[in-house]
Amino acid sequence: MTEVKDQVTSAAQRVALITECNEFVAAQPVMHARTVRAAANLPIDKDELNAAIMGSGIAGFDASMSKRSKRIVKNTYMYADLVALLKFPAASQKEQRYNEFMRLMKLTGWFAFSQPYNRYSASSQKLTMDNVALTIIHGAVGAAIGQGQTALKVLSTVADATMDALKNEPEALKLFENNSKKAEGGNFCMSSALEDTDGGITLAVAAVQYLANAQPTKVLFVEWATSAVEIYNGAATMHMDEEDYLMVEPLIVKALTEQREKALSYEFGTKA
């Protein structure tokens, strides 16, 4: 993996850039009333369980994670995902959307190592999107720099357990399907996180964009014909110390609160 190389951004610049993003998000159209009611009916995410749906993302958390660290992961991911999707909504903008997501994750406090965004090469005539996501995230974890083998194994194990648990969580799966599918295909992310003894957070992310002429009723846990779908992917591993997040946290929380209908978090699984 290679470090995400941008110009060094000062604290003041980070605040200014996120403020600019917030102004952009606030100027977008308000969600329809039916969507607002659907969001209001979701149970409150209390950061108590070991997995969550975050917009079009699936997140898994190791038992090491504090409630505070889970919330940091959720807030930064949902913020970056929301802004990137609003800025680059078209299927043809998939690479720009991924690059913007990575830029925003860095602005929110993550130090990231990333694999290039590219077309996914399937090894068989049939595939399932859940297996594609797990293959990508396992690859990202395997290429991680500066992490011990125990930590890498934990990230992979958490990802596997989270995807397996999702099969038995119909409400979480329904929310994910609604958020990830688009007319021409769809996009989603799979992530896995752990916290070390010093409070640092490590996050592995696999981003998947697919284009298909015929949209199945489900995205995950069903077979796709390789010839009928184009898949693109990006992957990254990231690390954060909470101090890097604190200076921009009020801005991120404010934006997510105002855009609650667009940035939904639904926890599932067992207590970590």
FIGU-510722 format. One line per field, with one value per atom (N, C-alpha, C): residue number from 1; residue in three letters; atom name; x negated, y, z. Coordinates in steps of 0.001 Angstrom, whole numbers. Example, Ala and Ser with C-alpha at 12.3 -4.5 7.8 and 13.67 -1.06 7.14 Angstrom:
BEGIN
num = 1;1;1;2;2;2
residu = ala;ala;ala;ser;ser;ser
atome = N;CA;C;N;CA;C
u = -13190;-12300;-13200;-12850;-13670;-12900
v = -5690;-4500;-3300;-2250;-1060;30
w = 7800;7800;7800;7080;7140;7870
This chain:
BEGIN
num = 1;1;1;2;2;2;3;3;3;4;4;4;5;5;5;6;6;6;7;7;7;8;8;8;9;9;9;10;10;10;11;11;11;12;12;12;13;13;13;14;14;14;15;15;15;16;16;16;17;17;17;18;18;18;19;19;19;20;20;20;21;21;21;22;22;22;23;23;23;24;24;24;25;25;25;26;26;26;27;27;27;28;28;28;29;29;29;30;30;30;31;31;31;32;32;32;33;33;33;34;34;34;35;35;35;36;36;36;37;37;37;38;38;38;39;39;39;40;40;40;41;41;41;42;42;42;43;43;43;44;44;44;45;45;45;46;46;46;47;47;47;48;48;48;49;49;49;50;50;50;51;51;51;52;52;52;53;53;53;54;54;54;55;55;55;56;56;56;57;57;57;58;58;58;59;59;59;60;60;60;61;61;61;62;62;62;63;63;63;64;64;64;65;65;65;66;66;66;67;67;67;68;68;68;69;69;69;70;70;70;71;71;71;72;72;72;73;73;73;74;74;74;75;75;75;76;76;76;77;77;77;78;78;78;79;79;79;80;80;80;81;81;81;82;82;82;83;83;83;84;84;84;85;85;85;86;86;86;87;87;87;88;88;88;89;89;89;90;90;90;91;91;91;92;92;92;93;93;93;94;94;94;95;95;95;96;96;96;97;97;97;98;98;98;99;99;99;100;100;100;101;101;101;102;102;102;103;103;103;104;104;104;105;105;105;106;106;106;107;107;107;108;108;108;109;109;109;110;110;110;111;111;111;112;112;112;113;113;113;114;114;114;115;115;115;116;116;116;117;117;117;118;118;118;119;119;119;120;120;120;121;121;121;122;122;122;123;123;123;124;124;124;125;125;125;126;126;126;127;127;127;128;128;128;129;129;129;130;130;130;131;131;131;132;132;132;133;133;133;134;134;134;135;135;135;136;136;136;137;137;137;138;138;138;139;139;139;140;140;140;141;141;141;142;142;142;143;143;143;144;144;144;145;145;145;146;146;146;147;147;147;148;148;148;149;149;149;150;150;150;151;151;151;152;152;152;153;153;153;154;154;154;155;155;155;156;156;156;157;157;157;158;158;158;159;159;159;160;160;160;161;161;161;162;162;162;163;163;163;164;164;164;165;165;165;166;166;166;167;167;167;168;168;168;169;169;169;170;170;170;171;171;171;172;172;172;173;173;173;174;174;174;175;175;175;176;176;176;177;177;177;178;178;178;179;179;179;180;180;180;181;181;181;182;182;182;183;183;183;184;184;184;185;185;185;186;186;186;187;187;187;188;188;188;189;189;189;190;190;190;191;191;191;192;192;192;193;193;193;194;194;194;195;195;195;196;196;196;197;197;197;198;198;198;199;199;199;200;200;200;201;201;201;202;202;202;203;203;203;204;204;204;205;205;205;206;206;206;207;207;207;208;208;208;209;209;209;210;210;210;211;211;211;212;212;212;213;213;213;214;214;214;215;215;215;216;216;216;217;217;217;218;218;218;219;219;219;220;220;220;221;221;221;222;222;222;223;223;223;224;224;224;225;225;225;226;226;226;227;227;227;228;228;228;229;229;229;230;230;230;231;231;231;232;232;232;233;233;233;234;234;234;235;235;235;236;236;236;237;237;237;238;238;238;239;239;239;240;240;240;241;241;241;242;242;242;243;243;243;244;244;244;245;245;245;246;246;246;247;247;247;248;248;248;249;249;249;250;250;250;251;251;251;252;252;252;253;253;253;254;254;254;255;255;255;256;256;256;257;257;257;258;258;258;259;259;259;260;260;260;261;261;261;262;262;262;263;263;263;264;264;264;265;265;265;266;266;266;267;267;267;268;268;268;269;269;269;270;270;270;271;271;271;272;272;272
residu = met;met;met;thr;thr;thr;glu;glu;glu;val;val;val;lys;lys;lys;asp;asp;asp;gln;gln;gln;val;val;val;thr;thr;thr;ser;ser;ser;ala;ala;ala;ala;ala;ala;gln;gln;gln;arg;arg;arg;val;val;val;ala;ala;ala;leu;leu;leu;ile;ile;ile;thr;thr;thr;glu;glu;glu;cys;cys;cys;asn;asn;asn;glu;glu;glu;phe;phe;phe;val;val;val;ala;ala;ala;ala;ala;ala;gln;gln;gln;pro;pro;pro;val;val;val;met;met;met;his;his;his;ala;ala;ala;arg;arg;arg;thr;thr;thr;val;val;val;arg;arg;arg;ala;ala;ala;ala;ala;ala;ala;ala;ala;asn;asn;asn;leu;leu;leu;pro;pro;pro;ile;ile;ile;asp;asp;asp;lys;lys;lys;asp;asp;asp;glu;glu;glu;leu;leu;leu;asn;asn;asn;ala;ala;ala;ala;ala;ala;ile;ile;ile;met;met;met;gly;gly;gly;ser;ser;ser;gly;gly;gly;ile;ile;ile;ala;ala;ala;gly;gly;gly;phe;phe;phe;asp;asp;asp;ala;ala;ala;ser;ser;ser;met;met;met;ser;ser;ser;lys;lys;lys;arg;arg;arg;ser;ser;ser;lys;lys;lys;arg;arg;arg;ile;ile;ile;val;val;val;lys;lys;lys;asn;asn;asn;thr;thr;thr;tyr;tyr;tyr;met;met;met;tyr;tyr;tyr;ala;ala;ala;asp;asp;asp;leu;leu;leu;val;val;val;ala;ala;ala;leu;leu;leu;leu;leu;leu;lys;lys;lys;phe;phe;phe;pro;pro;pro;ala;ala;ala;ala;ala;ala;ser;ser;ser;gln;gln;gln;lys;lys;lys;glu;glu;glu;gln;gln;gln;arg;arg;arg;tyr;tyr;tyr;asn;asn;asn;glu;glu;glu;phe;phe;phe;met;met;met;arg;arg;arg;leu;leu;leu;met;met;met;lys;lys;lys;leu;leu;leu;thr;thr;thr;gly;gly;gly;trp;trp;trp;phe;phe;phe;ala;ala;ala;phe;phe;phe;ser;ser;ser;gln;gln;gln;pro;pro;pro;tyr;tyr;tyr;asn;asn;asn;arg;arg;arg;tyr;tyr;tyr;ser;ser;ser;ala;ala;ala;ser;ser;ser;ser;ser;ser;gln;gln;gln;lys;lys;lys;leu;leu;leu;thr;thr;thr;met;met;met;asp;asp;asp;asn;asn;asn;val;val;val;ala;ala;ala;leu;leu;leu;thr;thr;thr;ile;ile;ile;ile;ile;ile;his;his;his;gly;gly;gly;ala;ala;ala;val;val;val;gly;gly;gly;ala;ala;ala;ala;ala;ala;ile;ile;ile;gly;gly;gly;gln;gln;gln;gly;gly;gly;gln;gln;gln;thr;thr;thr;ala;ala;ala;leu;leu;leu;lys;lys;lys;val;val;val;leu;leu;leu;ser;ser;ser;thr;thr;thr;val;val;val;ala;ala;ala;asp;asp;asp;ala;ala;ala;thr;thr;thr;met;met;met;asp;asp;asp;ala;ala;ala;leu;leu;leu;lys;lys;lys;asn;asn;asn;glu;glu;glu;pro;pro;pro;glu;glu;glu;ala;ala;ala;leu;leu;leu;lys;lys;lys;leu;leu;leu;phe;phe;phe;glu;glu;glu;asn;asn;asn;asn;asn;asn;ser;ser;ser;lys;lys;lys;lys;lys;lys;ala;ala;ala;glu;glu;glu;gly;gly;gly;gly;gly;gly;asn;asn;asn;phe;phe;phe;cys;cys;cys;met;met;met;ser;ser;ser;ser;ser;ser;ala;ala;ala;leu;leu;leu;glu;glu;glu;asp;asp;asp;thr;thr;thr;asp;asp;asp;gly;gly;gly;gly;gly;gly;ile;ile;ile;thr;thr;thr;leu;leu;leu;ala;ala;ala;val;val;val;ala;ala;ala;ala;ala;ala;val;val;val;gln;gln;gln;tyr;tyr;tyr;leu;leu;leu;ala;ala;ala;asn;asn;asn;ala;ala;ala;gln;gln;gln;pro;pro;pro;thr;thr;thr;lys;lys;lys;val;val;val;leu;leu;leu;phe;phe;phe;val;val;val;glu;glu;glu;trp;trp;trp;ala;ala;ala;thr;thr;thr;ser;ser;ser;ala;ala;ala;val;val;val;glu;glu;glu;ile;ile;ile;tyr;tyr;tyr;asn;asn;asn;gly;gly;gly;ala;ala;ala;ala;ala;ala;thr;thr;thr;met;met;met;his;his;his;met;met;met;asp;asp;asp;glu;glu;glu;glu;glu;glu;asp;asp;asp;tyr;tyr;tyr;leu;leu;leu;met;met;met;val;val;val;glu;glu;glu;pro;pro;pro;leu;leu;leu;ile;ile;ile;val;val;val;lys;lys;lys;ala;ala;ala;leu;leu;leu;thr;thr;thr;glu;glu;glu;gln;gln;gln;arg;arg;arg;glu;glu;glu;lys;lys;lys;ala;ala;ala;leu;leu;leu;ser;ser;ser;tyr;tyr;tyr;glu;glu;glu;phe;phe;phe;gly;gly;gly;thr;thr;thr;lys;lys;lys;ala;ala;ala
atome = N;CA;C;N;CA;C;N;CA;C;N;CA;C;N;CA;C;N;CA;C;N;CA;C;N;CA;C;N;CA;C;N;CA;C;N;CA;C;N;CA;C;N;CA;C;N;CA;C;N;CA;C;N;CA;C;N;CA;C;N;CA;C;N;CA;C;N;CA;C;N;CA;C;N;CA;C;N;CA;C;N;CA;C;N;CA;C;N;CA;C;N;CA;C;N;CA;C;N;CA;C;N;CA;C;N;CA;C;N;CA;C;N;CA;C;N;CA;C;N;CA;C;N;CA;C;N;CA;C;N;CA;C;N;CA;C;N;CA;C;N;CA;C;N;CA;C;N;CA;C;N;CA;C;N;CA;C;N;CA;C;N;CA;C;N;CA;C;N;CA;C;N;CA;C;N;CA;C;N;CA;C;N;CA;C;N;CA;C;N;CA;C;N;CA;C;N;CA;C;N;CA;C;N;CA;C;N;CA;C;N;CA;C;N;CA;C;N;CA;C;N;CA;C;N;CA;C;N;CA;C;N;CA;C;N;CA;C;N;CA;C;N;CA;C;N;CA;C;N;CA;C;N;CA;C;N;CA;C;N;CA;C;N;CA;C;N;CA;C;N;CA;C;N;CA;C;N;CA;C;N;CA;C;N;CA;C;N;CA;C;N;CA;C;N;CA;C;N;CA;C;N;CA;C;N;CA;C;N;CA;C;N;CA;C;N;CA;C;N;CA;C;N;CA;C;N;CA;C;N;CA;C;N;CA;C;N;CA;C;N;CA;C;N;CA;C;N;CA;C;N;CA;C;N;CA;C;N;CA;C;N;CA;C;N;CA;C;N;CA;C;N;CA;C;N;CA;C;N;CA;C;N;CA;C;N;CA;C;N;CA;C;N;CA;C;N;CA;C;N;CA;C;N;CA;C;N;CA;C;N;CA;C;N;CA;C;N;CA;C;N;CA;C;N;CA;C;N;CA;C;N;CA;C;N;CA;C;N;CA;C;N;CA;C;N;CA;C;N;CA;C;N;CA;C;N;CA;C;N;CA;C;N;CA;C;N;CA;C;N;CA;C;N;CA;C;N;CA;C;N;CA;C;N;CA;C;N;CA;C;N;CA;C;N;CA;C;N;CA;C;N;CA;C;N;CA;C;N;CA;C;N;CA;C;N;CA;C;N;CA;C;N;CA;C;N;CA;C;N;CA;C;N;CA;C;N;CA;C;N;CA;C;N;CA;C;N;CA;C;N;CA;C;N;CA;C;N;CA;C;N;CA;C;N;CA;C;N;CA;C;N;CA;C;N;CA;C;N;CA;C;N;CA;C;N;CA;C;N;CA;C;N;CA;C;N;CA;C;N;CA;C;N;CA;C;N;CA;C;N;CA;C;N;CA;C;N;CA;C;N;CA;C;N;CA;C;N;CA;C;N;CA;C;N;CA;C;N;CA;C;N;CA;C;N;CA;C;N;CA;C;N;CA;C;N;CA;C;N;CA;C;N;CA;C;N;CA;C;N;CA;C;N;CA;C;N;CA;C;N;CA;C;N;CA;C;N;CA;C;N;CA;C;N;CA;C;N;CA;C;N;CA;C;N;CA;C;N;CA;C;N;CA;C;N;CA;C;N;CA;C;N;CA;C;N;CA;C;N;CA;C;N;CA;C;N;CA;C;N;CA;C;N;CA;C;N;CA;C;N;CA;C;N;CA;C;N;CA;C;N;CA;C;N;CA;C;N;CA;C;N;CA;C;N;CA;C;N;CA;C;N;CA;C;N;CA;C;N;CA;C;N;CA;C;N;CA;C;N;CA;C;N;CA;C;N;CA;C;N;CA;C;N;CA;C;N;CA;C;N;CA;C;N;CA;C;N;CA;C;N;CA;C;N;CA;C;N;CA;C;N;CA;C;N;CA;C;N;CA;C;N;CA;C;N;CA;C;N;CA;C;N;CA;C;N;CA;C;N;CA;C;N;CA;C;N;CA;C;N;CA;C;N;CA;C;N;CA;C;N;CA;C;N;CA;C;N;CA;C;N;CA;C;N;CA;C;N;CA;C;N;CA;C;N;CA;C;N;CA;C;N;CA;C;N;CA;C;N;CA;C;N;CA;C;N;CA;C;N;CA;C;N;CA;C;N;CA;C;N;CA;C
u = -831;0;-873;-318;-1045;-312;-1086;-465;326;1523;2301;1551;950;78;825;1141;1676;720;912;138;446;-561;-347;705;1716;2827;2788;2743;2706;4063;4099;5358;6362;5903;6801;7345;6500;6947;7969;7747;8704;10065;10087;11353;12023;11237;11794;12366;11658;12124;13391;13476;14685;15846;15576;16617;17163;16274;16686;17569;17197;18005;19382;19418;20696;21631;21070;21886;22453;21643;22112;23247;23063;24084;25379;25277;26460;27257;26614;27293;28026;27865;28514;29999;30811;32263;32597;33678;34158;34805;34661;35237;36759;37407;38867;39385;40619;41211;41223;41457;41520;40179;39082;37754;37484;37939;37779;38491;39720;40475;39762;39198;38491;37292;36584;35426;35855;36986;37464;37856;38234;38675;37515;36297;35155;34807;34396;33962;32701;32497;31324;30079;29042;27761;27005;26818;26169;24707;24160;22758;22474;23462;23314;23024;23406;23274;22024;21678;20395;20452;21568;21674;22718;22630;23582;23680;24847;25018;24858;23975;23744;23983;25198;25513;25420;24496;24277;23074;22680;21532;21910;21086;21222;19970;20140;18991;18988;17806;17635;16639;16915;16068;15589;14299;13745;14193;14118;14506;13634;12484;11590;12143;13158;13612;14469;14129;14985;16145;17187;18317;17857;16939;16412;15706;14877;14142;15076;16102;17096;17757;18094;18763;17842;16559;15611;15583;15512;15526;16806;17940;19217;19330;18976;19116;18222;16962;16044;16418;16792;17188;18448;19480;20742;20558;19731;19490;18801;17719;16985;17843;18609;19480;20564;21187;22265;21777;20686;20186;19712;18981;18465;19600;20666;21793;22564;22709;23407;22604;21290;20450;20323;20274;20049;21073;22337;23397;23486;22922;23113;22252;22744;21992;20641;20589;19344;18319;18752;17861;17337;17352;17013;15613;14629;13273;13134;13775;13737;14393;15483;16186;15295;14595;13716;12560;11976;10870;11324;12533;13060;13335;13842;14054;12737;11675;10380;9834;10029;9567;10269;11567;12345;12000;11748;11340;10044;9137;7886;8154;9040;9356;9983;10738;11373;10405;9183;8188;7501;7853;7257;5943;4969;3721;3884;3864;4316;3246;3291;2546;3575;3404;4464;3935;4768;4492;5174;4634;5246;6677;7495;8863;8780;9378;9253;10450;10443;11502;11195;12223;12078;12019;11081;10924;11440;12559;13151;12438;12346;11635;12584;13903;14867;16033;16929;18059;19201;19164;20188;19502;20187;19642;20785;20470;21412;20718;21479;20890;20304;20897;20339;18944;18755;17429;16434;16918;16055;15545;16459;16072;15071;15310;14401;13033;13005;11728;10918;11600;10919;10395;11220;10792;9672;9721;8628;7322;7433;6251;5696;6604;6177;5482;6044;5453;4091;3987;2731;1605;1974;964;699;1354;1228;-206;-575;-1935;-1903;-2862;-3009;-2073;-1394;-491;-1018;-924;-1336;-389;-856;-41;1225;1158;2354;3441;3062;4030;4616;3777;4261;5259;4981;5903;7233;7174;8409;9263;8661;9418;10109;9414;10016;11136;10914;11926;13180;13008;14153;14961;14284;14982;15814;15227;15943;17168;16986;18075;19194;18838;19847;20705;20075;20836;21717;21220;22011;23216;23019;24118;25195;24790;25743;26798;26430;27389;28624;28435;29523;30119;29868;30393;31217;32492;33278;33448;33601;33782;32506;31373;30094;29838;30126;29903;30813;32044;32990;32509;32037;31529;30325;29415;28239;28653;29571;30000;30599;31430;32050;31013;29969;28968;27953;27682;26581;27008;28257;28695;29020;28605;28933;29516;30075;30722;29762;28510;27553;26625;26837;25968;25977;24823;24795;23384;23282;21982;22145;21102;21122;19699;19555;18260;18390;17319;17198;16013;16177;15063;14964;13753;13446;12531;12816;12060;11656;10534;10093;9432;9284;8660;7495;6347;5199;5203;4235;4212;3980;3462;3237;4411;5471;6644;6628;5548;5512;6457;7054;8027;7432;7549;7156;8401;8510;9694;9263;9863;9669;10968;10864;12043;11922;13000;13106;14289;14042;15107;15419;16698;17144;18161;17933;18889;19205;20501;20835;21825;21697;22575;23220;24552;25268;26479;26738;27902;29193;29167;30340;30028;30849;30614;31374;30681;31370;32099;32987;33702;32785;31682;30724;29312;28471;27074;26180;26338;25494;26152;25329;25772;26586;26393;26998;25915;26060;25061;25265;24171;24153;23350;23788;22985;21883;20645;19516;19659;20215;20358;21421;22272;23387;23129;21928;21664;20215;20017;18685;18461;17330;17055;15747;15778;14591;14390;13147;12912;11719;11759;10638;10527;9361;9175;8169;8300;7379;7323;6202;6125;5775;6334;6186;5933;5297;5063;5379;5931;6264;6005;5445;5431;6542;7276;8461;8151;6956;6612;6712;6446;6519;7952;8898;10314;10983;10489;11189;11424;10461;10588;11686;12035;13073;14371;14384;15567;16832;16820;18067;18665;17814;18307;18932;18309;18809;20134;20195;21423;22561;22265;23283;23849;22968;23424;24260;23831;24572;25923;25979;27246;28235;27758;28629;29040;28237;28519;28857;29540;29860;30514;31371;32094;31168;29996;29067;27920;27765;26630;27134;27704;28341;27380;27406;26599;27510;27410;28268;27367;27272;26377;27072;26261;26789;25690;25958;24977;25096;24018;23996;23240;23350;22588;21119;20279;18840;18227
v = -1186;0;1246;2333;3595;4604;5489;6525;7452;7893;8885;10204;10647;11808;13042;13929;15235;16245;17514;18533;18497;18814;18866;19933;19548;20451;20855;22138;22628;22461;22613;22508;23532;24759;25823;25502;24955;24587;23462;22489;21389;21917;22802;23387;24157;24927;25722;24840;23763;22871;22132;21702;21023;21998;23232;24261;24477;24494;24649;23482;22263;21088;21175;21631;21754;22727;23806;24779;24167;23341;22653;21690;20893;19922;20622;21710;22437;23020;23261;23848;22818;21530;20479;20379;19830;19729;18939;19326;18643;17326;16294;14986;15031;14115;14046;13596;13955;13671;12181;11323;9890;9363;9904;9499;9957;11160;11678;10789;10357;9484;8147;7619;6337;6449;7570;7773;7877;8556;8748;7426;6433;5145;4208;4569;3709;3806;2687;2748;3586;4182;5010;4132;4524;3815;4297;3402;3755;3310;2842;2410;1255;388;-713;-2052;-2194;-3471;-3490;-4667;-4829;-4691;-4180;-3959;-2872;-2270;-1203;-1032;-551;-52;1459;2023;3463;3953;4434;4801;3583;3614;2454;1632;1819;1099;57;-995;-2041;-1972;-1821;-1679;-2775;-3296;-4260;-3722;-3955;-3435;-4577;-4583;-5566;-5260;-6281;-6105;-5079;-4750;-3755;-2339;-2126;-766;-188;1026;1771;2387;2789;3453;4728;5433;6666;6392;5375;5064;4594;3827;3429;4657;5622;6821;7633;7667;8377;7739;6403;5698;6018;5915;6153;7586;8548;9947;10293;9890;10244;9528;8250;7516;8126;8328;8841;10222;11033;12376;12303;11539;11436;10817;9797;9126;10065;10807;11732;12813;13477;14581;14087;12966;12438;12060;11462;11055;12256;13289;14493;15242;15234;15937;15180;13854;13033;11895;12197;11193;10238;10616;9825;8560;7539;6288;6519;7458;7747;8463;8915;9655;8779;7469;6547;6772;7027;7220;8552;9611;10900;10790;10016;9851;9142;8105;7391;8289;9025;9913;11016;11520;12538;11945;10728;10037;9923;9518;9370;10726;11756;13099;13562;13312;13745;12929;11640;10841;11392;11810;12394;13722;14542;15819;15622;14532;14294;13718;13361;12946;11621;10918;9607;9744;8913;8761;7497;7618;6515;5987;4669;4000;3383;3611;3248;2470;1551;865;1640;1603;2339;1874;2802;2468;1790;606;-114;-1035;-1666;-2621;-3956;-4546;-5820;-6955;-7856;-8994;-10253;-10777;-11975;-13222;-14229;-15461;-16581;-16306;-17329;-16671;-17492;-16966;-16500;-16870;-16449;-15820;-14886;-14271;-13757;-13456;-12762;-11501;-10427;-9152;-9191;-9999;-10092;-10708;-11732;-12334;-11389;-10597;-9605;-8611;-8097;-7121;-7712;-8956;-9587;-9858;-10254;-10473;-9181;-8074;-6776;-6342;-6483;-6026;-6917;-8207;-9084;-8678;-8288;-7823;-6536;-5634;-4372;-4627;-5519;-5849;-6509;-7389;-8091;-7167;-6042;-5096;-3973;-4016;-2936;-2814;-1571;-1273;-892;-1394;-966;-1638;-2690;-3394;-4807;-5258;-6612;-7639;-8865;-9926;-10196;-10016;-10227;-9231;-7956;-6922;-7185;-7599;-7872;-9022;-10049;-11187;-10754;-9864;-9375;-8632;-7765;-7005;-7939;-8963;-9923;-10719;-11148;-11926;-11102;-9837;-8954;-8779;-8587;-8425;-9665;-10850;-12095;-12248;-11988;-12151;-11157;-9937;-8907;-9279;-9702;-10082;-11284;-12226;-13402;-13013;-12076;-11639;-10903;-10203;-9423;-10306;-11550;-12474;-12672;-12570;-12842;-11580;-10437;-9158;-8505;-8893;-8422;-6908;-6238;-4787;-4090;-4551;-3970;-4224;-5445;-5792;-4986;-4776;-3981;-2551;-1962;-592;-505;-1487;-1506;-1579;-2496;-2668;-1373;-707;545;1627;1660;2709;2449;1190;875;780;463;246;1558;1637;2759;2170;3031;2549;1786;2250;1645;643;403;-501;-131;201;600;711;1113;1203;978;430;231;66;141;-69;-1117;-1846;-2763;-2288;-2184;-1742;-2589;-2613;-3393;-2555;-2493;-1583;-2245;-1775;-2196;-1016;-1128;-84;-693;-6;-546;-77;-529;-234;1243;1991;3431;4269;3618;4342;4680;4287;4519;3578;4044;3262;2886;1621;1156;725;1159;897;384;-716;-1222;-1014;-517;-189;-792;-1410;-1883;-1187;-451;261;-484;-709;-1469;-652;-517;121;-891;-1142;-2102;-1494;-1876;-1418;-2651;-2644;-3812;-3360;-4027;-3701;-4110;-5250;-5745;-5718;-5010;-4886;-5975;-6925;-7939;-7292;-8046;-7512;-7344;-8091;-7995;-7807;-7213;-6988;-8077;-8333;-9303;-10677;-11695;-13068;-13665;-13150;-13741;-13832;-14793;-14972;-13973;-13422;-12572;-13294;-13139;-13636;-12613;-13067;-12166;-11362;-11980;-11314;-10214;-10184;-9237;-8028;-7944;-6855;-6392;-5074;-4496;-4042;-4404;-4065;-3292;-2196;-1392;-1323;-1199;-1207;-346;80;741;183;286;-240;614;638;1431;885;1119;954;2318;2623;3951;3839;4878;4946;6344;6425;7718;7738;8859;9194;10213;10088;10921;12417;12814;14233;14834;14025;14516;14770;14160;14308;15443;15727;16627;18012;18548;19923;20097;19010;19126;18441;17783;17038;17890;19103;19889;20147;20399;20651;19405;18261;17005;16618;16703;16368;17295;18567;19535;19155;18821;18464;17193;16192;14933;15106;15962;16224;16884;17831;18536;17646;16640;15757;14349;14248;12951;11999;12522;11655;11068;11681;11205;10398;10437;9768;8903;7763;6890;5842;5632;4587;3647;2350;1335;215;45;-967;-2328;-3384;-4745;-5639;-6924;-7865;-8007;-8426;-8655;-7540;-7482;-6493;-6884;-5915;-6180;-6249
w = 0;0;0;-459;-465;384;997;1804;907;1385;653;743;-343;-311;-793;104;-211;405;75;743;2232;3039;4477;4771;5518;5802;7265;7528;8896;9557;10869;11608;11107;10896;10429;9036;8170;6829;6875;7756;7893;8306;9278;9743;8605;7854;6764;5659;5331;4261;4670;5915;6371;6471;6892;6897;5495;4518;3119;2678;3069;2741;3404;4643;5355;4644;4145;3419;2144;1485;285;621;1663;2055;2450;3195;3659;2500;1368;215;-643;-324;-1108;-762;-1679;-1442;-187;470;1666;1262;2100;1810;1869;1141;1148;2509;2790;4104;4415;3408;3657;4141;3560;3986;5409;5739;7093;8098;7776;8684;8852;7759;7845;8772;8681;9554;11006;11249;12621;13269;12458;12994;13325;12937;13241;14726;15328;16734;16872;18019;18261;18358;17649;17702;18944;19901;21161;21239;20114;20063;21015;21212;22158;21477;20211;19523;18646;18146;17468;15951;15415;13979;13719;12531;12202;10701;10267;8913;9004;8195;8178;6760;6481;5113;4221;3247;2373;2835;4093;4621;5643;5725;6736;7604;8910;9806;10855;11136;12211;13222;14520;15592;16482;16770;17680;19111;19972;21373;22083;21500;22093;22014;21180;20879;21998;22427;23360;22583;23296;22648;21943;22581;22002;20680;20624;19399;18286;18645;17642;17040;17876;17386;16486;16799;15934;14545;14503;13216;12451;13119;12452;11944;12788;12389;11204;11264;10181;8895;8992;7777;7166;7981;7439;6830;7465;6935;5572;5487;4227;3132;3480;2516;2010;2921;2566;1619;1972;1157;-207;-223;-1485;-2434;-1897;-2738;-3262;-2453;-2894;-3957;-3822;-4791;-6105;-6031;-7223;-7268;-7597;-7519;-8715;-9858;-11076;-11081;-11765;-11875;-12543;-13485;-14202;-13320;-12140;-11242;-10100;-10308;-9227;-8668;-9535;-9035;-8304;-8842;-8140;-6771;-6702;-5423;-4403;-4822;-3912;-3453;-4393;-4040;-3082;-3283;-2372;-999;-960;312;1076;386;1040;1495;696;1080;2353;2427;3585;4826;4664;5812;6393;5537;6014;6731;6193;6832;8203;8375;9674;10704;10276;11256;11007;9910;9648;8891;9265;8527;7695;6363;5520;4582;4371;3324;2387;1087;150;-1045;-1535;-2790;-3914;-5131;-6246;-6525;-6968;-7382;-8745;-8894;-10154;-10384;-11533;-11848;-11189;-10595;-9901;-10918;-10739;-11638;-10951;-11438;-10845;-11349;-10498;-10856;-11282;-11305;-11709;-12437;-12990;-13751;-12861;-11587;-10626;-9414;-8792;-7585;-6724;-5475;-4595;-4094;-3950;-3560;-2145;-1275;79;46;-798;-920;-1592;-2559;-3195;-2152;-1326;-310;677;1105;2057;1434;174;-508;-557;-858;-950;415;1446;2770;3327;3039;3457;2762;1495;779;1373;1749;2355;3680;4479;5776;5591;4622;4388;3955;3319;2849;3845;4998;5984;6485;6721;7175;8653;9412;10792;11779;11374;12282;12532;13770;14095;13517;13406;12825;13636;14935;15754;15392;15235;14866;13484;12544;11191;11190;11978;12070;12672;13673;14298;13282;12491;11491;10494;10041;9111;9773;11009;11730;11974;12344;12572;11291;10162;8884;8553;8701;8419;9329;10625;11585;11324;10925;10658;9459;8385;7197;7483;8278;8633;9479;10423;11289;10492;9450;8661;7996;7697;7082;7955;9259;10202;10814;10175;10659;9559;9402;8261;8189;9325;9294;8855;9364;8966;7484;7035;5634;4713;5133;4334;4195;5287;5234;4318;4437;3569;2100;1767;378;-167;634;194;-64;759;638;-464;-762;-1673;-3133;-3395;-4773;-5480;-6749;-7618;-8906;-9750;-10966;-11862;-11936;-12861;-12190;-10900;-10160;-8694;-8166;-6768;-6220;-4976;-4318;-2818;-2212;-766;-259;1065;1709;2801;3030;4157;4971;6299;7131;8391;8944;10129;11009;12324;13190;14499;15042;16372;17069;18371;19181;19958;19958;20680;22135;22898;24331;24624;23656;23840;23352;22884;22412;20939;20215;18777;18046;16970;16207;14855;14482;13154;12402;11159;10340;8975;8537;7177;6409;5175;4371;2981;2515;1140;485;-584;-1302;-2598;-2846;-4024;-4806;-6098;-7013;-8102;-8349;-9399;-10380;-11639;-12717;-13339;-13436;-13968;-14765;-15876;-16695;-15999;-15325;-14600;-13112;-12342;-10906;-10160;-9528;-8731;-7547;-6935;-5778;-4579;-4541;-3448;-3982;-3142;-3510;-2931;-1636;-936;-874;-711;-453;-1595;-2811;-4010;-5083;-5984;-7041;-8172;-8632;-9816;-10901;-12145;-13262;-13532;-13558;-13761;-15045;-16077;-17375;-17363;-16333;-16300;-15408;-14830;-13891;-14012;-13930;-13852;-12416;-11846;-10449;-10366;-9620;-9360;-7853;-7441;-5997;-5599;-4354;-3715;-2314;-1713;-364;379;1698;2508;3919;4580;6025;6605;7770;8353;9851;10382;11819;12311;13521;14094;15595;16050;17468;17678;18747;18954;18886;19293;19276;17882;16854;15477;15030;15708;15373;16145;17355;18263;17685;16951;16475;15421;14713;13682;14094;15231;15657;15699;16272;16323;14946;13959;12605;11995;12222;11660;12314;13629;14345;13923;13757;13331;11964;11016;9673;9690;10454;10503;11198;12194;12879;11930;11150;10208;9041;8734;7608;8086;9192;9806;8817;7930;6996;5941;5737;4716;5308;6614;7265;8406;8050;9031;9554;10855;11472;12241;11953;12574;13084;14396;14944;15024;14887;14993;15539;15609;16130;17640;18278;19712;20404;21725;22472;22452;22130;22036;23423
